[in-house]
Amino acid sequence: MNVNDGLQGLPETLGVSQTSPVAAVQPQSQAAVSATANSIQDRTEVSTAASLAHQAMSVPDVRMDKVAAVQQALANGTYQVSAADVADKLIHQMTGG
């Protein structure tokens, strides 16, 4: 298989004015691969920001205890919201502040 088949005209399409040949990759000996593999160790570090983001993502978006309390108050007819609070929220929402 020739990797260049069907690629004629591609450099011009991509705006490439000059290309250079690619050298062949020389295979490593099995001993060199084993020595390299034995000396390399993978490790992972999680930043504080990533750790905090993970913790925030694990907290549910809805606090069901609060929802249940409001639902109960609505059902009982005891849920009270002051007119001033409603007006403040409306103004805040309308002004985007």
C-alpha positions in Angstrom: 0.0 0.0 0.0 1.3 3.4 -0.9 0.3 6.1 1.6 0.7 8.8 -1.1 -2.1 7.3 -3.3 -4.9 9.9 -3.7 -3.0 12.7 -2.0 -1.9 14.5 -5.2 -2.8 18.2 -5.0 -3.3 18.1 -1.2 -0.3 20.3 -0.4 -1.6 23.1 -2.7 -5.1 22.8 -1.3 -3.7 23.2 2.2 -1.5 26.1 1.2 1.8 24.2 1.7 4.5 25.4 -0.6 7.3 23.0 0.2 7.5 19.5 1.6 10.3 17.3 2.7 10.7 13.5 2.7 10.1 11.5 5.9 12.8 9.2 7.1 11.9 5.6 7.8 11.5 4.6 11.4 14.1 2.1 12.6 12.7 -0.6 14.9 14.2 -0.9 18.3 15.7 -4.1 19.6 13.5 -6.0 22.1 16.2 -5.4 24.8 16.0 -1.6 24.3 12.2 -1.6 24.4 12.2 -3.7 27.6 14.8 -1.4 29.3 12.9 1.7 28.4 9.6 0.2 29.5 11.1 -0.9 32.9 12.5 2.6 33.6 9.3 4.5 32.8 6.5 4.8 35.4 3.2 6.5 34.8 1.8 8.7 37.5 -1.1 11.1 37.8 -1.5 14.2 39.9 -4.8 15.9 40.4 -4.7 19.7 41.0 -6.6 21.3 43.8 -8.9 22.9 41.3 -9.7 19.6 39.7 -10.3 18.0 43.1 -12.7 20.8 44.1 -14.5 20.6 40.7 -14.9 16.9 41.2 -16.4 17.5 44.7 -18.7 20.1 43.3 -19.9 17.8 40.6 -20.7 15.1 43.1 -23.1 17.3 45.0 -26.7 17.0 43.7 -28.0 20.1 41.9 -31.3 19.9 43.7 -31.5 19.9 47.5 -34.5 17.6 47.9 -34.9 18.4 51.6 -35.5 22.1 50.7 -37.9 21.1 47.9 -39.9 18.8 50.2 -40.2 21.6 52.8 -41.5 24.1 50.3 -43.9 21.5 48.8 -45.2 20.8 52.3 -45.6 24.5 53.1 -47.5 25.0 49.8 -49.7 22.1 50.5 -50.5 23.3 54.0 -51.0 26.9 52.8 -48.3 28.1 55.2 -45.7 29.2 52.5 -45.2 32.9 52.9 -43.1 35.2 50.7 -42.9 38.9 51.3 -44.0 41.3 48.6 -40.7 43.2 49.1 -38.7 40.0 48.4 -40.7 39.3 45.2 -40.2 43.0 44.0 -36.5 42.9 44.8 -36.0 39.7 42.8 -38.1 41.0 39.9 -36.0 44.2 39.7 -32.8 42.3 40.1 -33.8 40.0 37.2 -34.9 42.8 35.0 -31.8 44.9 35.4 -29.4 41.9 35.1 -27.6 42.9 38.3 
